[in-house]
Amino acid sequence: MTRLEEFPLSKHSAFFVHFRIVTDRSVLYVCRTMNRNEARKIRRRSILDAAADQFAGRRFDEVKLEEVAARAGVGKGTLYLYFKSKEDLFVALAIDGSAEMAARIREIADSARNYREKLFLFGTEFSFFLQQRHGLMRLIRTASSEGIEKRTRPHHEKVIKAVYYLIEAGVKEGIVREDISVETLHCMLMGPLFIRIPEMERVGKNIDLDTLLQGFWDAAKVKDRSMECP
Protein backbone atom coordinates (compact mmCIF):
# COMPACT_ATOMS: atom_id res chain seq x y z
CA MET A 1 0.00 0.00 0.00
CA THR A 2 1.35 3.42 -0.90
CA ARG A 3 2.08 5.56 2.12
CA LEU A 4 1.02 9.18 2.25
CA GLU A 5 4.50 10.18 3.46
CA GLU A 6 5.98 9.16 0.09
CA PHE A 7 4.31 12.17 -1.50
CA PRO A 8 5.54 15.57 -0.31
CA LEU A 9 2.61 17.84 0.46
CA SER A 10 2.43 21.53 -0.15
CA LYS A 11 0.83 23.77 2.44
CA HIS A 12 -2.43 23.84 0.43
CA SER A 13 -2.58 20.12 -0.31
CA ALA A 14 -1.93 19.34 3.35
CA PHE A 15 -4.89 21.54 4.24
CA PHE A 16 -7.17 19.70 1.83
CA VAL A 17 -6.07 16.29 3.20
CA HIS A 18 -6.85 17.53 6.72
CA PHE A 19 -10.16 19.01 5.52
CA ARG A 20 -11.11 15.71 3.89
CA ILE A 21 -10.37 13.79 7.09
CA VAL A 22 -12.35 16.22 9.23
CA THR A 23 -15.20 16.27 6.71
CA ASP A 24 -15.37 12.49 6.54
CA ARG A 25 -15.50 12.29 10.30
CA SER A 26 -18.22 14.94 10.41
CA VAL A 27 -20.28 13.08 7.82
CA LEU A 28 -19.85 9.86 9.79
CA TYR A 29 -20.94 11.64 12.99
CA VAL A 30 -23.98 13.15 11.25
CA CYS A 31 -24.93 9.76 9.78
CA ARG A 32 -24.61 8.08 13.15
CA THR A 33 -26.67 10.84 14.77
CA MET A 34 -29.32 10.56 12.05
CA ASN A 35 -29.41 6.79 12.47
CA ARG A 36 -29.83 7.13 16.23
CA ASN A 37 -32.58 9.73 15.81
CA GLU A 38 -34.32 7.55 13.24
CA ALA A 39 -34.04 4.53 15.52
CA ARG A 40 -35.58 6.54 18.36
CA LYS A 41 -38.47 7.61 16.13
CA ILE A 42 -39.08 4.01 15.05
CA ARG A 43 -38.95 2.75 18.63
CA ARG A 44 -41.28 5.51 19.85
CA ARG A 45 -43.68 4.69 17.02
CA SER A 46 -43.65 0.99 17.92
CA ILE A 47 -44.46 1.86 21.56
CA LEU A 48 -47.38 4.08 20.50
CA ASP A 49 -48.70 1.35 18.19
CA ALA A 50 -48.41 -1.20 20.96
CA ALA A 51 -50.21 1.15 23.35
CA ALA A 52 -53.02 1.65 20.83
CA ASP A 53 -53.47 -2.13 20.67
CA GLN A 54 -53.46 -2.47 24.46
CA PHE A 55 -55.86 0.42 25.10
CA ALA A 56 -58.33 -0.74 22.44
CA GLY A 57 -61.46 -2.07 24.09
CA ARG A 58 -60.04 -1.80 27.62
CA ARG A 59 -60.38 0.64 30.49
CA PHE A 60 -57.49 2.97 31.26
CA ASP A 61 -56.74 1.32 34.59
CA GLU A 62 -56.68 -2.15 33.02
CA VAL A 63 -53.67 -1.39 30.81
CA LYS A 64 -50.24 -2.20 32.27
CA LEU A 65 -47.05 -0.60 30.98
CA GLU A 66 -45.30 -3.99 31.15
CA GLU A 67 -47.82 -5.28 28.61
CA VAL A 68 -47.25 -2.30 26.34
CA ALA A 69 -43.48 -2.76 26.54
CA ALA A 70 -43.75 -6.48 25.80
CA ARG A 71 -46.03 -5.79 22.84
CA ALA A 72 -43.53 -3.24 21.50
CA GLY A 73 -40.62 -5.63 22.00
CA VAL A 74 -38.78 -3.37 24.44
CA GLY A 75 -38.04 -3.45 28.15
CA LYS A 76 -40.11 -1.46 30.61
CA GLY A 77 -37.03 0.65 31.35
CA THR A 78 -36.74 1.54 27.68
CA LEU A 79 -40.39 2.56 27.60
CA TYR A 80 -39.75 4.97 30.48
CA LEU A 81 -37.03 6.65 28.41
CA TYR A 82 -39.80 7.79 26.04
CA PHE A 83 -42.80 8.19 28.35
CA LYS A 84 -42.59 9.06 32.04
CA SER A 85 -45.91 7.47 33.04
CA LYS A 86 -49.01 5.74 31.72
CA GLU A 87 -50.77 9.10 31.57
CA ASP A 88 -47.86 10.54 29.58
CA LEU A 89 -48.12 7.64 27.14
CA PHE A 90 -51.90 7.99 26.90
CA VAL A 91 -51.64 11.73 26.18
CA ALA A 92 -49.06 11.10 23.45
CA LEU A 93 -51.41 8.53 21.95
CA ALA A 94 -54.41 10.87 22.23
CA ILE A 95 -52.68 13.69 20.32
CA ASP A 96 -50.84 11.44 17.87
CA GLY A 97 -51.33 12.75 14.33
CA SER A 98 -53.30 15.84 15.37
CA ALA A 99 -50.66 18.33 14.24
CA GLU A 100 -50.26 16.55 10.91
CA MET A 101 -54.03 16.45 10.41
CA ALA A 102 -54.35 20.18 11.18
CA ALA A 103 -51.58 20.99 8.71
CA ARG A 104 -53.19 18.77 6.07
CA ILE A 105 -56.58 20.51 6.45
CA ARG A 106 -54.94 23.90 5.92
CA GLU A 107 -53.07 22.52 2.93
CA ILE A 108 -56.36 21.36 1.41
CA ALA A 109 -57.95 24.76 2.10
CA ASP A 110 -55.08 26.57 0.34
CA SER A 111 -54.98 24.24 -2.66
CA ALA A 112 -56.09 25.20 -6.16
CA ARG A 113 -59.02 22.76 -6.18
CA ASN A 114 -62.57 24.04 -6.44
CA TYR A 115 -64.23 24.36 -3.07
CA ARG A 116 -66.50 21.34 -3.38
CA GLU A 117 -63.48 19.17 -4.16
CA LYS A 118 -61.71 20.60 -1.11
CA LEU A 119 -64.69 19.80 1.07
CA PHE A 120 -65.03 16.21 -0.10
CA LEU A 121 -61.27 15.58 0.11
CA PHE A 122 -61.23 16.92 3.65
CA GLY A 123 -64.23 14.74 4.56
CA THR A 124 -62.57 11.62 3.17
CA GLU A 125 -59.22 12.15 4.87
CA PHE A 126 -60.65 13.30 8.18
CA SER A 127 -63.07 10.36 8.29
CA PHE A 128 -60.14 7.99 7.77
CA PHE A 129 -58.31 9.79 10.60
CA LEU A 130 -61.34 9.28 12.88
CA GLN A 131 -61.72 5.65 11.85
CA GLN A 132 -58.12 4.91 12.81
CA ARG A 133 -58.69 6.49 16.23
CA HIS A 134 -62.22 5.28 16.92
CA GLY A 135 -61.46 2.97 19.84
CA LEU A 136 -59.06 5.46 21.36
CA MET A 137 -61.55 8.32 21.12
CA ARG A 138 -64.12 6.27 22.99
CA LEU A 139 -61.56 5.68 25.74
CA ILE A 140 -60.63 9.37 25.80
CA ARG A 141 -64.27 10.30 26.41
CA THR A 142 -64.64 7.84 29.29
CA ALA A 143 -61.19 7.88 30.89
CA SER A 144 -59.89 11.41 30.53
CA SER A 145 -59.08 13.13 33.77
CA GLU A 146 -58.91 16.88 34.09
CA GLY A 147 -55.13 16.65 33.72
CA ILE A 148 -55.32 14.62 30.52
CA GLU A 149 -57.97 16.89 29.05
CA LYS A 150 -55.91 19.97 29.84
CA ARG A 151 -52.85 18.49 28.11
CA THR A 152 -54.69 17.29 25.01
CA ARG A 153 -57.01 20.26 24.47
CA PRO A 154 -54.43 22.58 22.79
CA HIS A 155 -53.60 19.89 20.22
CA HIS A 156 -57.24 19.16 19.40
CA GLU A 157 -57.87 22.91 19.19
CA LYS A 158 -55.39 23.05 16.31
CA VAL A 159 -57.57 20.65 14.33
CA ILE A 160 -60.73 22.62 15.16
CA LYS A 161 -59.09 25.89 14.09
CA ALA A 162 -57.95 24.27 10.85
CA VAL A 163 -61.55 23.25 10.06
CA TYR A 164 -62.66 26.82 10.81
CA TYR A 165 -59.97 27.96 8.39
CA LEU A 166 -61.36 25.65 5.69
CA ILE A 167 -64.90 26.94 6.22
CA GLU A 168 -63.80 30.58 6.30
CA ALA A 169 -61.94 30.06 3.05
CA GLY A 170 -65.24 29.06 1.44
CA VAL A 171 -66.96 32.13 2.86
CA LYS A 172 -64.20 34.40 1.53
CA GLU A 173 -64.51 32.80 -1.91
CA GLY A 174 -68.22 33.55 -1.88
CA ILE A 175 -68.99 29.84 -2.09
CA VAL A 176 -70.18 29.23 1.47
CA ARG A 177 -73.06 31.18 3.00
CA GLU A 178 -72.05 34.07 5.21
CA ASP A 179 -75.50 34.39 6.79
CA ILE A 180 -74.74 31.26 8.85
CA SER A 181 -72.10 31.64 11.55
CA VAL A 182 -68.85 29.76 11.14
CA GLU A 183 -69.52 28.04 14.47
CA THR A 184 -72.85 26.71 13.19
CA LEU A 185 -71.29 25.61 9.91
CA HIS A 186 -68.57 23.83 11.88
CA CYS A 187 -71.19 21.88 13.84
CA MET A 188 -73.12 21.08 10.66
CA LEU A 189 -69.99 19.66 9.03
CA MET A 190 -68.27 17.90 11.93
CA GLY A 191 -71.27 16.47 13.79
CA PRO A 192 -72.17 13.86 11.14
CA LEU A 193 -68.49 12.95 10.64
CA PHE A 194 -67.97 12.24 14.34
CA ILE A 195 -71.18 10.25 14.80
CA ARG A 196 -70.90 8.25 11.55
CA ILE A 197 -68.41 5.59 12.70
CA PRO A 198 -69.98 4.73 16.08
CA GLU A 199 -73.41 4.70 14.43
CA MET A 200 -72.20 2.29 11.73
CA GLU A 201 -70.84 0.11 14.50
CA ARG A 202 -74.15 0.24 16.32
CA VAL A 203 -76.43 -0.60 13.37
CA GLY A 204 -73.98 -2.79 11.45
CA LYS A 205 -74.54 -0.91 8.21
CA ASN A 206 -72.52 1.48 6.10
CA ILE A 207 -73.44 5.16 6.27
CA ASP A 208 -72.42 6.77 3.01
CA LEU A 209 -69.87 9.50 3.58
CA ASP A 210 -70.50 11.29 0.29
CA THR A 211 -74.20 11.61 1.14
CA LEU A 212 -73.33 13.30 4.45
CA LEU A 213 -70.91 15.68 2.77
CA GLN A 214 -73.40 16.42 0.02
CA GLY A 215 -75.98 17.27 2.68
CA PHE A 216 -73.62 19.82 4.19
CA TRP A 217 -72.75 21.19 0.75
CA ASP A 218 -76.40 21.64 -0.22
CA ALA A 219 -77.15 23.47 3.03
CA ALA A 220 -73.99 25.58 3.21
CA LYS A 221 -73.34 26.68 -0.35
CA VAL A 222 -74.48 30.05 -1.62
CA LYS A 223 -77.65 29.59 -3.64
CA ASP A 224 -77.66 30.59 -7.28
CA ARG A 225 -80.12 33.50 -7.31
CA SER A 226 -80.52 33.27 -11.06
CA MET A 227 -82.23 29.88 -10.66
CA GLU A 228 -84.86 31.18 -8.22
CA CYS A 229 -88.41 31.74 -9.37
CA PRO A 230 -89.57 35.37 -9.51
C-alpha positions in Angstrom: 0.0 0.0 0.0 1.3 3.4 -0.9 2.1 5.6 2.1 1.0 9.2 2.3 4.5 10.2 3.5 6.0 9.2 0.1 4.3 12.2 -1.5 5.5 15.6 -0.3 2.6 17.8 0.5 2.4 21.5 -0.2 0.8 23.8 2.4 -2.4 23.8 0.4 -2.6 20.1 -0.3 -1.9 19.3 3.4 -4.9 21.5 4.2 -7.2 19.7 1.8 -6.1 16.3 3.2 -6.8 17.5 6.7 -10.2 19.0 5.5 -11.1 15.7 3.9 -10.4 13.8 7.1 -12.4 16.2 9.2 -15.2 16.3 6.7 -15.4 12.5 6.5 -15.5 12.3 10.3 -18.2 14.9 10.4 -20.3 13.1 7.8 -19.8 9.9 9.8 -20.9 11.6 13.0 -24.0 13.1 11.3 -24.9 9.8 9.8 -24.6 8.1 13.2 -26.7 10.8 14.8 -29.3 10.6 12.1 -29.4 6.8 12.5 -29.8 7.1 16.2 -32.6 9.7 15.8 -34.3 7.6 13.2 -34.0 4.5 15.5 -35.6 6.5 18.4 -38.5 7.6 16.1 -39.1 4.0 15.0 -39.0 2.8 18.6 -41.3 5.5 19.9 -43.7 4.7 17.0 -43.6 1.0 17.9 -44.5 1.9 21.6 -47.4 4.1 20.5 -48.7 1.4 18.2 -48.4 -1.2 21.0 -50.2 1.2 23.3 -53.0 1.6 20.8 -53.5 -2.1 20.7 -53.5 -2.5 24.5 -55.9 0.4 25.1 -58.3 -0.7 22.4 -61.5 -2.1 24.1 -60.0 -1.8 27.6 -60.4 0.6 30.5 -57.5 3.0 31.3 -56.7 1.3 34.6 -56.7 -2.1 33.0 -53.7 -1.4 30.8 -50.2 -2.2 32.3 -47.0 -0.6 31.0 -45.3 -4.0 31.1 -47.8 -5.3 28.6 -47.2 -2.3 26.3 -43.5 -2.8 26.5 -43.8 -6.5 25.8 -46.0 -5.8 22.8 -43.5 -3.2 21.5 -40.6 -5.6 22.0 -38.8 -3.4 24.4 -38.0 -3.5 28.1 -40.1 -1.5 30.6 -37.0 0.6 31.3 -36.7 1.5 27.7 -40.4 2.6 27.6 -39.7 5.0 30.5 -37.0 6.7 28.4 -39.8 7.8 26.0 -42.8 8.2 28.4 -42.6 9.1 32.0 -45.9 7.5 33.0 -49.0 5.7 31.7 -50.8 9.1 31.6 -47.9 10.5 29.6 -48.1 7.6 27.1 -51.9 8.0 26.9 -51.6 11.7 26.2 -49.1 11.1 23.4 -51.4 8.5 21.9 -54.4 10.9 22.2 -52.7 13.7 20.3 -50.8 11.4 17.9 -51.3 12.7 14.3 -53.3 15.8 15.4 -50.7 18.3 14.2 -50.3 16.5 10.9 -54.0 16.5 10.4 -54.4 20.2 11.2 -51.6 21.0 8.7 -53.2 18.8 6.1 -56.6 20.5 6.4 -54.9 23.9 5.9 -53.1 22.5 2.9 -56.4 21.4 1.4 -57.9 24.8 2.1 -55.1 26.6 0.3 -55.0 24.2 -2.7 -56.1 25.2 -6.2 -59.0 22.8 -6.2 -62.6 24.0 -6.4 -64.2 24.4 -3.1 -66.5 21.3 -3.4 -63.5 19.2 -4.2 -61.7 20.6 -1.1 -64.7 19.8 1.1 -65.0 16.2 -0.1 -61.3 15.6 0.1 -61.2 16.9 3.7 -64.2 14.7 4.6 -62.6 11.6 3.2 -59.2 12.1 4.9 -60.7 13.3 8.2 -63.1 10.4 8.3 -60.1 8.0 7.8 -58.3 9.8 10.6 -61.3 9.3 12.9 -61.7 5.6 11.9 -58.1 4.9 12.8 -58.7 6.5 16.2 -62.2 5.3 16.9 -61.5 3.0 19.8 -59.1 5.5 21.4 -61.6 8.3 21.1 -64.1 6.3 23.0 -61.6 5.7 25.7 -60.6 9.4 25.8 -64.3 10.3 26.4 -64.6 7.8 29.3 -61.2 7.9 30.9 -59.9 11.4 30.5 -59.1 13.1 33.8 -58.9 16.9 34.1 -55.1 16.7 33.7 -55.3 14.6 30.5 -58.0 16.9 29.0 -55.9 20.0 29.8 -52.9 18.5 28.1 -54.7 17.3 25.0 -57.0 20.3 24.5 -54.4 22.6 22.8 -53.6 19.9 20.2 -57.2 19.2 19.4 -57.9 22.9 19.2 -55.4 23.1 16.3 -57.6 20.7 14.3 -60.7 22.6 15.2 -59.1 25.9 14.1 -57.9 24.3 10.9 -61.5 23.2 10.1 -62.7 26.8 10.8 -60.0 28.0 8.4 -61.4 25.7 5.7 -64.9 26.9 6.2 -63.8 30.6 6.3 -61.9 30.1 3.0 -65.2 29.1 1.4 -67.0 32.1 2.9 -64.2 34.4 1.5 -64.5 32.8 -1.9 -68.2 33.5 -1.9 -69.0 29.8 -2.1 -70.2 29.2 1.5 -73.1 31.2 3.0 -72.0 34.1 5.2 -75.5 34.4 6.8 -74.7 31.3 8.8 -72.1 31.6 11.5 -68.8 29.8 11.1 -69.5 28.0 14.5 -72.8 26.7 13.2 -71.3 25.6 9.9 -68.6 23.8 11.9 -71.2 21.9 13.8 -73.1 21.1 10.7 -70.0 19.7 9.0 -68.3 17.9 11.9 -71.3 16.5 13.8 -72.2 13.9 11.1 -68.5 12.9 10.6 -68.0 12.2 14.3 -71.2 10.3 14.8 -70.9 8.2 11.6 -68.4 5.6 12.7 -70.0 4.7 16.1 -73.4 4.7 14.4 -72.2 2.3 11.7 -70.8 0.1 14.5 -74.2 0.2 16.3 -76.4 -0.6 13.4 -74.0 -2.8 11.5 -74.5 -0.9 8.2 -72.5 1.5 6.1 -73.4 5.2 6.3 -72.4 6.8 3.0 -69.9 9.5 3.6 -70.5 11.3 0.3 -74.2 11.6 1.1 -73.3 13.3 4.4 -70.9 15.7 2.8 -73.4 16.4 0.0 -76.0 17.3 2.7 -73.6 19.8 4.2 -72.8 21.2 0.8 -76.4 21.6 -0.2 -77.2 23.5 3.0 -74.0 25.6 3.2 -73.3 26.7 -0.4 -74.5 30.0 -1.6 -77.6 29.6 -3.6 -77.7 30.6 -7.3 -80.1 33.5 -7.3 -80.5 33.3 -11.1 -82.2 29.9 -10.7 -84.9 31.2 -8.2 -88.4 31.7 -9.4 -89.6 35.4 -9.5 
